Amino acid sequence: MSDLARDVEALAGTPVLCVGDLMLDRFVYGSVERISPEAPIPVLRIERRASMLGGAGNVAANLDALGCQPRFLSVVGDDEAGSAILHRLAEGRLGEACHIVTEPGRRTTEKTRYFAHNQQLLRTDHETVSPITAASRDSLLAAARTLIKDVQAVILSDYGKGVLTADLCQALIAMAREVGRPVIVDPKGSDYERYRGAGVVTPNRRELGQASGLPVGSDEEIVRAARLLMERHGLGAVVATRSEQGMTVVTGANGNGDETRLPAEAREVFDVSGAGDTVVATLGAALGAGVPVVDAARLANLAAGVVVGKVGTAVVRVPELLAALHHQEWAEGEAKVVSLDTAGERVERWRRQGYRVGFTNGCFDLIHPGHVSLLQQARAACDRLVVGLNSDGSVHRLKGETRPVQTEVARATVLASLRPVDLVVVFAEDTPLAVIQALRPDVLVKGADYRIEQVVGAELVQSYGGRVVLADLSEGHSTTATIARMMR
């Protein structure tokens, strides 16, 4: 979590270019107290109205809220909605960083949402789907060519309203690749050939199914569909958003790399409007700041969890993202301390995902650098690490009447907060043999002050092809010595 917090701080000042469909989002708020006598529909008594930038404009607004330096290119029509957008841009922080083409005869896209008591009742759209003119495209390309060397990432926010034509997408992607800038695409439709060569695309489940032509009901099907798109269109990675089921991140050359599943982070969901904008903005900002794609997706997932708790098209700010990180850290720490049965289920799930499971154990009464070194070495030897923790009664029998210094709850909480540790299981016996028999770890880790034949469970683990690792000891550290110094 501390690494992710540093990643959030690294977003500040990152220049990111966003190109896409700009629209005006209007919001009508009121209350419903009766049903219409004319039809079985609610009567909304309007109390206030608001408007803000939507579509790619909301992506740029999210970039600004994250402390980035957005550069924004788009097209509007010569109509009232287009004028309202230009006025809002001129008034706001994005004004000087924009190149907005006004296209004669074009209608600006508007979306109007009606709310009662924070619940959305209806949405009306004034759609534009016709491609922009060649003159508008050339103007955008000329502006992009001027900006591209001064930005760290390029976001294409495609709402299918005609700005991101196939030739414009390919020209922008080629331009970015030439100077080594990642391209992140929020896609639309089933023609992903227009996104060929992009670094990351972020389809939702439905869009992934449409574009791949494959079923996307299960985790395995989503990964298979993502890999097909990567191979078919030369994409670097797919971050598939799955609503209440979180995200699936698939990376690797030709779709043959790794996959990571991220659970949804939302605590309350009021409105999903613009959540995709927040995801692609956070992902683009993080990749531009040099954050690896999986960690960038973790931040985007957290940001989505924050924004769906707001009403209307909204943005996520750095303090909110940091607060979500801290909440997740606390929640994960609690979730890591599990019963043996739950640990068995989790370990089995990890094995199905192809992970090597490691196990180590101890009293961990007062965590010191020697403990940290052991846990780091243990985690380096496997993909997921389970720590067996002696209960208070067990420690008392092994260490004497004055031990443990800390209760098993306190010791488990501290262990769970450490990054190398994936699960903590408290056991009441004097040895962890029953835990090892139940979990059947692939790797068993103990300190090098033991010989392999002295390690509890070593013979069992080796019998089914597992291995035993003796971790190097960090000299000069022990809980007993620390307590003795405290008592002087």
Secondary structure, 3 states (H helix, E strand, C coil): CHHHHHHHHHCCCCEEEEEECEEEEEEEEEEEEEECCCCCCEEEEEEEEEEEEEEHHHHHHHHHHCCCEEEEEEEEECCHHHHHHHHHHHHCCCHHHEEEEEECCCCCEEEEEEEECCEEEEEEEECCCCCCCHHHHHHHHHHHHHHHHHCCEEEEECCCCCCCCHHHHHHHHHHHHHCCCCEEEECCCCCHHHHCCCCEECCEHHHHHHHHCCCCCCHHHHHHHHHHHHHHHCCCEEEEECHHHCEEEEECHHHCCCEEEECCCCCCCCCCCCHHHHHHHHHHHHHHCCCCHHHHHHHHHHHHHHHCCCCCCCCCCHHHHHHHHHHHHHHHHHHHEECHHHHHHHHHHHHHCCCCEEEEEECCCCCCHHHHHHHHHHHHCCCEEEEEEECHHHHHHHHCCCCCCCCHHHHHHHHHCCCCCCEEEEECCCCCHHHHHHHCCCEEEEECCCCHHHCCCHHHHHHCCCEEEEECCCCCCCHHHHHHHHHC
